[in-house]
Amino acid sequence: MAVVEELLELEVTLPRVVDSAPMPSESIDSRIQSLNDKMANLALKVANIEGRLSAIPEKKTHPILITFLTIVGAAMLGFFGWVGNSIVSLDRDVGILTHDFLNESLRGASAQPTSNESIAQVEKIIDTAEERKIAIPLQTVSQVGQSFVDASKNNQASWKAVVKLMNYRSDLNESTVDPSIRSAGCVGGLETETGKTIQISSSLLSNCTQVLDHAIWKDVFFENVTVVYHDGPVTLENVHFKNCQFSIVNTANSQEFAKSILTSDSVSATLPAV
């Protein structure tokens, strides 16, 4: 404490020496000498304090405490590992429950395929399945889809559910493109070819918009394609749709086309039916 007080005294005294009025040189010298003596004395005291501090023995952690902390750390690691495994297991169980719930909910919606509530329910179920990457069984998608196709013959609103299910069925398809098939762009002008039919075969069409009318499609793969059908004549032989979106008007031909999409990875159909 005395060291601190002397330092404070020096802090006050030094400015006074500098700012005081002129005085005889011997008086200034004597004051400076006095301050030097005080600073030397303080330096000696500080050195003594540092020596005492360095002489204090370093505290050592008790072996029992080290053992205890080691056991606690291992227990905590085990606990957090258990929590992680439990979360993974819970997430898997929730996924299974969600899958079963969506499957049964979709089946339930098909009981009233002309109901606006059922149509909205189908759209919500499919959106949820796509968002969470849940694969509803193909058999369910096919059966429910055909129920809404039949309902759409007398109820135009049911067609919304049909198209939603067609899009989802396309997402579930696992068709593998033959490496020998060439990649080609979409074919334009087909919607104006009302008087003749062209044939497109052994091709992969991707990332484009394709009209199907007035063409024979044989061994063709559509991937990430917006598929348009205007109810014109078309023949499909071993045609595959993967991750496609369908823009199709509700007609008798479209209804048959939808059933083909909903029931198989590989579509073969002639419209109008002969």
N, C-alpha and C positions, 0 to 999 in steps of 0.2 A: 504493500500500500504506500510506503514511504517513497518508493521509486516513482510511482504515478504522480504523487504530489510534487516531487521535485521536477518532473517533466513538465507539469502544468505551470510551475513557477518559472521555468526557463522559457516557456511559450509566451508568458506575459512579459518577462524581463527583456527578451531580445528586441521586440519592437520599441520598447522604451529607450533602449540604448541607441537605436538608429534614429528615432524621431525626436529625441530630447534636444533642447537648445544647445548651441555651441558651448563647450566647456574646455578647460585646459587640457592639453594633450596628456599630461601625466594622470589626470583623473580618468580619461577615457581608457588609457592603458591599464589602469588598475581595475576598472570594471570588466574589461575584456579578459584580463587574467583571472578574475574571480569567476567569470562564466566558464572559462576553459577548465578551471579546477573542478567546478560542479559537473561538467560534462564528463570529465575523466572519472570522477567518483561514480557517476551513474553507469558508465560503461563497465566499471568494475563490478557493480552490483548486478547488472544484467548478466554478465559472464558467470557470476556465482549462481544466479537462478537457473541458467541453462545447464550448468554442471549438475545441479540438484535434480533437474528433470531427467537428464540422461541417466542418472544413477538409479531412477525408479525402475524396479524389475518389470519386465514385460509379462502381462497376465497370460496364462496358458489355459486353453479350453480343457475342461476336465474330461478324461476318457469316457466316463459314464455318459456325459452329455453328448459326446460324439456318437456313441453307440445308439443312444436314444434318437438323435436326429436322423441317423442312417435308417433306423427301423421305420420312423415316421415317413421319411421320404419314399422308401420302398412301398409302404402301405398306400401312400397317396398315388404313386404311379400305378399300382394295382387297381386302385379304386377308379381312377380316370380311364384305365384300360377297360374295366368292366362297364363303365358308363358308355364308352364309345361302342363297345360290342352290343350293348343293350339298345342303343339308338339305331344301329344298323339293323338289328333284328326287328325292332319296332317298325322301322321304315319299310322293311320287307313285308311284314304282316299287314301294314296299312295298304301297301301296294296290292296285295292279294285281295284284301277286302274291297278296295276300290274297283279292281278288275271285276270281281263277282257282282258288285253293286251295279256297275255300268251295264254289265251283261244282262242282269235281270231287269233293270230299268228299261233297257231297250226292248226287251221282250214284252214287258208290260205295256209300253207305248203302242205296240202293234195291235193290241186288243181293240183299240178304237182309232183306226188309221185316218178317219175323216174328222176327228176332233182337233180343233185348233190347239188345245192344250197338249195333245199327243205330238202334233207336228213340232211345236216349240220345244217339247221335251227331247225329241230326237235331235234337233239342232244343238241343244245344250249338251246332251250326252256326247255327241260326236266332237264338239268343240273341246270338251274336257278330255276325252280320250286322245285327241291330237296334241293338246297342250302338254299332257303328262306322258305322252308316248306309250299309251296303253293299247295293246292289240286285243280288241274284242274278237271272240271266235268268228271265223269266216262263216260258219254255219248260221250263227245268229244274224250276222249282217245280211246274208242271203235270204233267210226266211222273213226277217222283218222288212227287208227291202221289197220283196215280192208282195207282201201284204199291202204296202203303201202304193205299189204299182197298180194293183187291182183296184184299190180305192180311188186312184187318180182318174180312172175311167169315168167316174161320175162326180168327182170332187177335185177341181183344179188345184186347190190349196195343198192337197196331199203330194203333189208333184215336187214341191220344195223339199220335202223329206226324202223323196226318191233321189233327187240330184245330190243332196248332202251325203246320202249313203253310197252313191256311186263314186263320189270323190274320195270318200274314206276307203272304200273297197280298193280303189286304185292305189292308195297309199300303202295298203297291206300286201299288195302283190309283190312276189319275190322272183319274178321272171328274170332270167339271166340272158343278157344279150349275146347272141352268137358272135364270137370275134371276127368271123368272116363277113359279117353284115356291114355294109358301108354306111357311113353317116351322111345324111343328106338334109338339106333344108326343107322347109314346108313347101308344098306345091300350091301355087296360087292359081286363081282363075277358075277353079272347079265349080263355084257357085253359078257361073254363067254358061257352063257346058251342059245345057239342058238337052241337047240333041245327040250327044255321044258320051261314051264312057272310056276313060283311060285306065291303065293298070300301073300300080306302083307295087314293087315287090322287093323283098330282101333289103330293106332299108331301116335305118334308125333315124327317127325324126325327134329332135329335142329342142326345148326352149323356144317354142314358137307357137303360132295359132294355126290350126289346120281344119279346114272344112272337109267333111267326109263324103258329101253328096257327089254323085256322078263319077264314081271311081271304084275300081276293084283293088282292095288292099290285101296283099298276100305276104305272109311272113314279115310283117312290119312291126317294129317296136316304137311306141310313142312314149317318150319320157319327158316329164315336165312340160307338157303341151296342153294348151287350151283347145279342147276338142269341140268343134261346132258341127251340129247336124240340123239341116233345115227340112227334113222329112223327104228328101229326094231318094232316088234309087242308089243303093250302095251294096257292095259285097265285101264281107270280111272273112278272110281265111287265115287262121292261126295268127291273129293280131293280139298284141299285148299292150296294155296301158299301165304305166308306172308313174305315180305321183302326178296324175293328170287332173285337170278341172274340166267339167263338162258343161257346155252351153247348148242345151237341147230343148226344143219346144215339146210340149206334151201332145203327142199324137199316138195313134195305134202303132205305127212303125217304131216310134221312139220308145214306147212301152216294151216292145219286144227286144229292142236294142238294150234297154236298161236291164231287163232280166238276164240277158247274156253277160253283161258286165258284172252283175251282182253274183253270178253263180260260178264263174270260172276265171282263172288267170288268163287263159287263152280263149279268145272270142272268135267264133265262126258263125256268121249269120248272113242271110240275104234278105234285103228289105227293098220293096215290099216282099213279103213271103210269097213264094211261088206255089 
